[in-house]
Amino acid sequence: MDDGLHLSLFEHLAELRTRLIRVVLAVLSLGALSLVFARELFEFLMRPVLDALPEDSRSLIYTSSIEELNVLLKVGLYAGLFLATPVALFQLWKFVAPGLLRNERRLLAPFVTLGSLFFLLGSAFCYVAVLPSMFSFLLAPSETAIELSARVEKADALASDAGRLWLIGEGARALDLARRATEAIGKAATEGNATSDLVERFTRFERLLDAAVTRLPSAEALRLVIEQHAQARALFADRAWAEASLKLDETAALLGTASGQREAWAALWDTHKRLAHAQQNAAQASWTRPMLSMREQLSLVLVLELAFGLIFELPLLMAALALLGLLRFAWVKKAQRFAIVGCVVVAALITPTGDLINLSLMAVPMLVCFEIGALLVFVFERRRQRAEALLDAEGDVDESKVEGDRP
């Protein structure tokens, strides 16, 4: 053993303070250098979040004028923390080295190298395996909203094709596509709020009317349709929803009669009315949408990255305690059942989702790290016992020689 073991408590605390200051200086220095690439690092860290968002809303918001600056500073600080891992491990080893045997102190390089590697592996595992599945689970729309949106999208495409066929006089084919569109909508076409539903029906009718203006046989027919539509609009403006709906249907029937393809038009207009209902229902099913702030998402990602990095350090920590004689394999073996429960509980507390997959992605690596640590404790305890037995044997031999030399 080293004479460092005989230092006073205050001397030990002074040494600990010195080594902590060195670690802090390393973190701040490397963090300051990392600020040059802070924006690129932030974009890299947020990639799992953005990939889980809908394609048309892959962005993050900030809620104050200095939030973006604070976020970049935080990225730089944590980058310094990650980069300073070898320095922290080196200072930790030098602090505990006086309590180690001479041959155990030679493990400095493996300790620092493996510790840094395990920390990076834990963070990489979190980034590649945990974050994508976690954010996909958290930000995925409900199955009802997805199903309704898919039905509306498919039916809308069929209805658009049916409208084009109706415009060029292909009544039979337009009728067939309109019926297929109605089937595609299915139960999604239940009526909803009269006001928003009617707004969508007016929008759809006006789009069809604009396309059919040049197809009507006479200016008088066009004038009648436009007058009826103006009356329907006036009723809507007066909040007479039921009368406006009836007047709009009358206007639509007049347009179908004027076009000379009443059956195809009737099916097409019925499809568009159902689509108006279905579109509203789809919007109601997805009444929430994510608006994620830069600060909150960065904090969540960094906490998980740091947690997984520390979890992967568990085998090394257990091995270090075994080297110091503070942890025995018998204790580890007895605590194994409690460790399993503890890993699951800790994983449940850290994981922000309640699904089994993400819970397993955190609990299983913790259990694996614990088992690897238990194996290292067993190996190092045996080595320490053999080394101490050898030292004791050498001491006994020396003492016997001294006794033999006495007159």
N, C-alpha and C positions, 0 to 999 in steps of 0.2 A: 504494500500500500504506500501511497505518497504521503509526505508530511502535510499536504494540503488538507488531509482529514483532521488535523489537529488545529486548524484555524478556529478562531472564536466565531461566535454567531454573527457579530457585527462585521467581521472580516468576510464571512461568507455572503452576507447581504450586500456589502460594498462590491464584491466581485460580481454578484448577480446584477447589481445596478449598472456596472460598467459594461457588462455583456449585453444587457437590454438596450443601453444607449447605442451601442454599436449596431444592433439590429435595427433600431428606429432610424438611425442615420442612413443605413443601407436602403431601407424602405423609402425614405424621403428622397434620397438621391436618385434611385432607380425610377421612382414615381415621377420625379421632375423630368427625367429623360423620356419617360413614356408619354408625357403630355403631347409630344410632337406627333404621335400616332394615335391620340385619344379618340378622334372621330372614327378612324378606320377600325379601331378596337371595339368601339361602341356598336358600329354597324355589324361587326362580326358576332358580337355577343347577342344582338337582337335578332339575328337571322332566324333562329327557331321560333321566335314570337311572330315575326312577320310572315313566315311561311305558313303558320297556322291560321292566319286571317284570310277572309275572302279576298280574291284577287283585286277587286275594285276598292278596297279599303286597307291596303297594306301600308299603314303609316302610324306614327306615334304622335301624340300631342304634348305640348307643354303648357302649364297653367300659370306661369309667371314669367316675367321678362328675364330673370336670371336662372331659370331652371335648367336651360340647356348648358350654360356655363358650369353650374354646379354638377351636372351629370358628367361632363367631360373631366372635371377635376376629380370626381369620384372614380372614374375609370382609370385615370392616371395613378391615383393612390393605390387602388387594388392591383393594378398591373405591377407597381413597385413591390407590393406585398407578395405577389406570386413569384416575381423574379428574385426576391431576396430570400426565398426558401432555403437555398444552400447556405447562405450566410447565417440564418437563424439556426439551422441544424448544426453548423460548425461551432457556433457559440454555445449551443446547448451541450454538445459533446465535450468541449473544453471545460465547461463548468462541472460536469459530472466525472471527468476523467480522473481526478485524484482518488475517487473511490473505486477505481478499477484495478485489476491485476495488470502486470506489465505486458503480458501477451494480449490482453483484452484491449489495451489502448491502441494496438495496431489496427483495430477495426474502424478507425476514424474515416478513412477514405470510403470503404463500403457503406458506412452509416450515412454519410453525407450524400453519396451518389444514389444509393437506393432510396433514401428518404425523399430526395428531390424527384426521382423518377416516379415513386409511388404517388406523390402529391400531384404530379402532372397527369399520371394515368387516371387518378380519381376524377380530376377536373375534366379530362377528355371523355371519360365514360359518362359523366353527367351531361356534357354538351351533346354527345352523339346519341346516347341511348335514352336518357331520362327527359331532357327538355323537349325534344320534338313530340314524344308521345304525351307528355304532360300538358303542353299547350294545345295540342290537337284535341285532347279530352276537354280542357277548360273552355276553349273557344269554338268548339263545334256547334253548329246550329242544331236545334231539335230535329228528330226524325220526321215529325209531322210537317215542319216548315220545309224541309228538304223535299219530301214527297209531293207536297202541294206545289212548290215552285217548279219541280220537274214536270208535273202534269200540266200546269199553266203554260210552261215554255213549249211543250210538245203540241198542245192544242192550239196555241197562238200561231205557231208555224203552219199548221194545217189550215187554220182559218184564213191566214194571209194568202196561201195558195188558192184556196177556194174563192176568195174575193177577186183575185186576178183572173181566174177562169170565168167568173160571173161577168166581169167587165168585157171580156172578149167574146161573150155569147156562148160559152161552153157550159150550159146550164146543167146537163146531166153529170158531168165530171165535177162541177162545183158542188152539186147536191151531195155527191158521194163523199167528197172531202169534208164538207160541213158536218155530215153525220159522223164521220170518223173522228173529227175534232170533238164533237159532243161526247162520244164514247170515251175519248182520252181524258176529258175533264172529270167524268164520273161524279163521285160524291163531293168533289171539291167545289161544286157549283151551288151549294146551299146559300140562300140569300142572307145578306148581312145588313149593315147599316144602310138605310135608304138614301141618305144624302151622298155619302162617298160612292156608293154603288151607282147612283144616278149620274154623278159627275163623270165616272168612267164610261157609262153608256153614251152620254152626250159626246164625249171625246171620240169614241169609236165610230159613232154614226157620222160625225162631221168628217172624219177621215175618209170614210166610204163615200160620202156625198161629194167631197172634193174630187175624188178619183172618178166619179160617175157623171160629172157635169157634162163632159163632152159626149157621153154615150146616150143621154136622154133624147128621145125622138123629136121633141119640140120645146121651144122656149116657154110656152104656156105651162107645160108639165113641170119644167124646172122652177117657174115662178111659184106655182102652187106648193111644191115641196119646200121651197125656201120660206114662204109665208107661214106654213104650218110649223116649220122648225123655229121660226122667230116667236111664234105664239108659245111653243113649248118652253123656249128659253125665258120668256117673260113670266110664265107660271113658276118656273124654277127660281127666278129672281125674287118672286113674291113668297117664296117658301111653301108653295102649294105642291109638295112633293108628289102626292098621289096623282093630282091632275096633270102635272108635268110629265110623269111617267106614261100616263095614258096617251097624252098628246104626242109624245115622242114615238110611241108604238104606232099611232095613226099615221104620223109622218113617214115612218119606216115602211108601213104597208103601202102608202101612196107612191113612195119611191120604187117599191117592187113592182107595182102595177104599171108605172110609167116605163120601167125598163123592159117589160114584156117577158120577164122570167120570174114569175111570182113564186113558184114552188122552190126554186133554187135560192131566191132571195130570202124567203121565209125561214128556210133552214139555216142560211148564213147569218141572218139577224138573230135568230134564236141562239146560235153558237156564240155570237159576240156578247149577248146579254149574259149567258152562262159564264163566259170568260170574265166579264166585269165582276160577277159574284165571286168567282174563284180567285181572281187577283186580289180582291179585298181580303178574302179569307187567308190567303197566303201571307199578305202583309201583316195581318193580325197574329198569325202563328209565329212570325218572326218579329215580334214587337220590340225586342231588344237587339241592340247591336253594339259591338265592343268599341269603346273609345279609350284606348290605353295611353297612359302618360309615360313619358320617358323615365321619370324618376322612379316610379313604382315598379315598372318592369325591370329596370336595371337592378334595383335592390333585390328583387326576387331571384333574378338569375345569379347575381353575385353571391348571395347567401347559399344557394344550392351548390354552386361551384366550389365555394370554400368548404361547405359541409362534406361534400364527397372527397375533396382533397384531404381533409383531416381524417375521414373514415378510412381511407386507404393508407394512412400513416399508423393505424392501430397495430399492425404486426410489428412494426419497428419500435413503437412505444413499449409494447409488451416485452420485446427482446431486450430493450435498454433496461427496463426494470428488473428483468431476470439477471442481467449482467451485474447490476448493483446489489443483487441479493434481496431485493424488495418484493419480488414476486416469485412464487413457487408453483411448480406444475400441479402439485396436489390441490392447491387453492383454486387454480384455474379449472381443473377437472371437476371439483365439487361445485363450482359456480356456473358450469356449462348450461344447465337447464335454465337458470335465472338469466344468463346472458342471451339465450334465444328469445325469451319473453321480452327482455330489455331492448334488444335490437328491433323487434317488431313494434314495440311501443314508441321508441325514439323515431323510427321511420314513419309511423303514423302521425307523430307530432310535427315532424319536419316537412313531410310531403303535403303540399297544399290541396291535393285531390284525394278523394276517398275511394278511388277505384283500386281493384286488386292488382292490376298490372303495375301501376306506378308505385304502389306500396311495396310490391315484390322487387322492383328495380332498385329500391333503396335498402330493403331489409336483407335481401340475399347477399349483396356485396358486403354488408356489415358482418353477416354470419361467416362468410368465407374468410374475411380479414381476421375475424376472431379465431377461427380454426387455424389459420396460418400462424397467427401470433402464439397460439397454444403450442403448436409444433416447435416454434423457435424457442419458446420458454423451456420446453423439454430438452432441446438440444443444448442450449447454453447452460442450463442448470447442471446437466451431466458434465459438460466441459469444465465448468467452474468447480464442481466437486472433485473431479480428477486433478485439476491444477492445485487446489488447496490440499488434497491428500498428498500430492507429490512434494509440496512445500513442507508439510508437516513431517514427511518421511525424511527429507533432507535435514530438517532441524533436529530430528531425533538422532540422525547419524552424526551430526556435528557435536551434539551434546555427549554422545557416547565416546567420541574421540577425546573430548576434553576430559571426561572422567578417566579414560584410560591413561592419559598423559600425567595425571596427578600422581605424586610419589606416595 
